């Protein structure tokens, strides 16, 4: 039996606008029961009296609820041009909820949290989770809020994984999903490779200590290196060249952005969320989907290139899913959904209107 509690986030001064929801005795897909799970989340807009206007916004791997904040910034691209008053996800009309993923670093239970069973940080002993566990915590939050059905689930990258997982796990709970710069599967060799590369890189840090680095100086320098490489994969150099030309200046700006992120994101969270993708593939469950689907890819995305689209769309159509595809013509790679929001927001707005 799950036990719930609900509170403002008073203990995390760095995130004053987040609220938290606590689940007691949360059973993971593995069978492990976590004594208490906290999920931090951000809301924009007003929940209708009949609770019929909620939109779940699911964030990317290394971002969090700040993705929808006015002026918020993330490596995957801020969505404050997508979610807000008069925007495609219009918070004059919709109640937007953006929960921080279980295992992530922005307020939800993660490796840096205290394990109630031991009174010590979970560290590398954090239970292994999967994407179904992540969306189950969000389902529990919605149950607590009395939200029985969502207008839509909208998210980029890892948020798109969650949107697809929601659609197959809880097919009656949403009218539509918009899965952006993402895929319904992560090949096993890719997910395993990501975990292996992270562990190999982090274990070289002299402060790593098998993942128990919390009482020392941490692994910030290695995290900066990891983040710099990730930002380059996302397309940051193209963005910076809009205003800079000197290669050294560009490299310094990348490091500065990476360092800001490294101050707030836990290394173990990278590993937890990478492990959660091992075996992620919802294609065999496409026939479960009852909602409309909008699938959006970026022309220059190295992580989820446009050549994924034919196979995904064919699979959805074969399963009888009402699905549509939009190619975002952008030079900004994986960050395109935020950086070039104006190029696809009209298509999302049309999709949202079709759900009413």
Beta strands, then each sheet from edge to edge (+ up, - down):
strand 1: 3-8
strand 2: 19-27
strand 3: 33-44
strand 4: 54-58
strand 5: 83-84
strand 6: 89-90
strand 7: 95-99
strand 8: 150-156
strand 9: 174-180
strand 10: 292-298
strand 11: 323-328
sheet 1: 1+ 2- 3+ 7- 4- 8- 9- 10- 11-
sheet 2: 5+ 6+
end
